[in-house]
C-alpha cells in the first residue's frame, strides 16, 4: 500500500519544534506531493523558534499550511 498521497500533519509545542522542523525541511527537500499541515504552539512570538523559516516554506510551497497558537500575547513597553 502506497502512502505517498496521504496528508502529513506535524504538531509541536515549545522547543519540540526542532525535530519537526527538520522533518518539514526533509519533506520540502524531497519535493513532497502530499499536503502538509504544520501546527506549532508556543508561549508568544518571542519564543517562536523557526518562525521566519516555516513561514517562508509555506509561502514557497503551496502544499504546506502553517498554523501557530500562542499561549499569551507579548506585551510591548
N, C-alpha and C positions, 0 to 999 in steps of 0.2 A: 504494500500500500504506500503510495506517494503522499507526502505531507507538504510538498513544496508550495502548494496553493493555499494552505491553511493560514489564517491571520496569526500574527505574533503579538502578544501583549507582554510588555516588560513593566513591572511595578516595583518601585523602590521608595525608600524613605531615608532621609538624612544622608549619612555617609555611605549607606547601602547602594547609593547610585553608582559607585565606582565600578563594580563588576558588570552592572547592567549597561553602563555607558560603553564599556569595552565590547559587550555583545552587540550593541547598536552599531558601533563602528565596524564590526565584522560583517553585519548584515549589509551595511552600505558598501563596504569594500567588495563584497561578493555580488553586488548588484541584484539584491533580492527582488523577487517579483511580488511577494505577498504583502498585504497591508500590515504595517507595524504601528502599534499604539504604545507610546512611551509615557508612562504615568509616574510622576515623582511628587513626593510630599516632603516638605522641609519647613523649618521654622519661619523663615522670611527670605526676602530677596538677598540679604547679606550672606546668608548661609547656603544659598542655592549654587551648588557646585556644577560646573559644566553648562551653565545656562546658555551662554552665547553659542557654544559648540552644538548643543542639542537643537537650539532654535535654527541655526544655520543648516543643519542636516534636514530639518523639517521643511525649510524653505527650498532647499536644493532637491529634495526627493518627494514627489507627490504621494508616495506610498507611506510616508511617515507622518503621524499625527502626534503632537506632544501636548500633554496636559499636566498642569502643575497646581498643587494645592499648598497654600501657605497656612501655617498654624496661627500666626499673628501678623498683623501689619507692622511694618517697621516704622517707628516714629522718627521724624526728622526734627532737628533742633535748629 
